[in-house]
Amino acid sequence: MTHALLVIDVQNDFCPGGALAVTEGDEIIAGINARMADFDAVILTQDWHPAGHSSFASTHDAAPMSMVEMPYGPQVLWPDHCIQGTKGAAFHAELETTHADLIIRKGYNPAIDSYSAFFENDKTTPTGLEGYLRTRGIDRLTLVGLATDFCVNYSAVDAARLGFQVTVDLALCRAIDFDGSLEAAKTAMAQAGVTLA
């Protein structure tokens, strides 16, 4: 079996000092870099929003972390983050990016957010990652990165639903843990058949 490491959103805005900082988000980077050589392929994802994205609280004159109903379902309204071309959207300087076979950018459609590396939040519009993995003959995935309870969770559940053998290395992930979101995510991943390591 061909095994890929999927590194989710290790970007400045999700690390300490960033616009949507995940506690200890930078502390996993050395461990992620050390694991890259163990895999047949390394794929990075990058949150890549246009300014004024529909998932930003500022776009709705709303409080960050409040909820709104979108045509595709409930949406958390985030602080402005990972805006295309900004320092916040860049990969953290310590992340080893030269080993990446592919970088998948997501969240660039202004009308819909995209947590998953596989689908936008409507759960139907694909990013193209599944096709890439199939053509490479990759059927096993290990996920690491930020944040456990949102983009890692959604990516892992979608990967399992698509028939990949999926492991999430929790030691190399960090969570936002907003309103019980971490426990809910662990439950969702386990129910989807994801191995939590």
Secondary structure as GFF3:
##gff-version 3
##sequence-region A 1 197
A	DSSP	beta_strand	2	8	.	.	.	ID=ss1
A	DSSP	three_ten_helix	12	14	.	.	.	ID=ss2
A	DSSP	three_ten_helix	25	28	.	.	.	ID=ss3
A	DSSP	alpha_helix	29	35	.	.	.	ID=ss4
A	DSSP	three_ten_helix	36	38	.	.	.	ID=ss5
A	DSSP	beta_strand	41	47	.	.	.	ID=ss6
A	DSSP	three_ten_helix	57	60	.	.	.	ID=ss7
A	DSSP	beta_strand	67	70	.	.	.	ID=ss8
A	DSSP	beta_strand	73	76	.	.	.	ID=ss9
A	DSSP	three_ten_helix	87	89	.	.	.	ID=ss10
A	DSSP	beta_strand	102	106	.	.	.	ID=ss11
A	DSSP	alpha_helix	129	136	.	.	.	ID=ss12
A	DSSP	beta_strand	138	146	.	.	.	ID=ss13
A	DSSP	pi_helix	148	152	.	.	.	ID=ss14
A	DSSP	alpha_helix	153	161	.	.	.	ID=ss15
A	DSSP	beta_strand	165	174	.	.	.	ID=ss16
A	DSSP	alpha_helix	181	191	.	.	.	ID=ss17
A	DSSP	beta_strand	195	196	.	.	.	ID=ss18
###
